[in-house]
Amino acid sequence: MTTGSPDQIAMAKFQTPRKADSIAVALESQIIEGLRAPGVRLDERSLAEEFGVSRTPVREAIRNLASMGLIEDLGRRGIVVAKPTAATVLDAFLVVAELEGIAARLAAQRIQPMQLQEARDANDRCATAQTVSAFNEANMSLHNAIIAGSQNRLLQDQLRIARPMTFPYRHHLTQAPGYMARSVEEHAIVIDAIAAGQTTAAQAAMTSHVNLLGEEIVGFLRTFETSLWHKRV
């Protein structure tokens, strides 16, 4: 039971979600970067000690990440980093590709000059990135600028839910030979179509860029899981 003055109680209620959000962001980043691999167990007590908080914001962060598909609550078997099947990951990529394609089509009609320039600048950073992390950061900025340029809140909300499941695999896929250079070229095609107001071309280019064929997904997942196994060994 929470005790204290009304002001203290109100402040505690206000602070808990903020702590939970910070923890969720930190855990999401660790999962995306492979620091917490698929199948790894998450312990509430250990996480509370790690972040210097009570279990309440940790539980809230876990609920948030579970809603995004990044972790799974297995009940008595505990909480683990999600380890989706190849079919599940493929479905996620298919959905995200279609949604981002729609975002690009709408952006070709609605994007603001500042957002378009932000996308161009982000692709320039992708082209000059010297590390995978630098590329991924710039790549995220580019996609975010185009999604924001759609000026469609419902679409943005749907992508906020759907995209995180693909992030860990996108992060590692970036390391594939030639992937970053190819992405820069594909980005340029999308941006040019948006700048020219070519709605159909923008949608097709973005959908093709984001999507991965089923065979690529299956092959990549095998490589990804093998690399994680060697890291644990």
Salt bridges, closest charged atoms under 4 A:
GLU44 OE1 - ARG59 NE 3.06
GLU50 OE1 - ARG36 NH2 2.93
GLU60 OE1 - ARG63 NH2 2.46
GLU100 OE1 - HIS143 ND1 2.76
GLU100 OE2 - ARG163 NE 3.59
ASP157 OD1 - ARG160 NH1 2.64
GLU186 OE2 - ARG182 NE 3.84
GLU186 OE1 - HIS209 ND1 2.54
ASP192 OD1 - ARG120 NH1 3.68
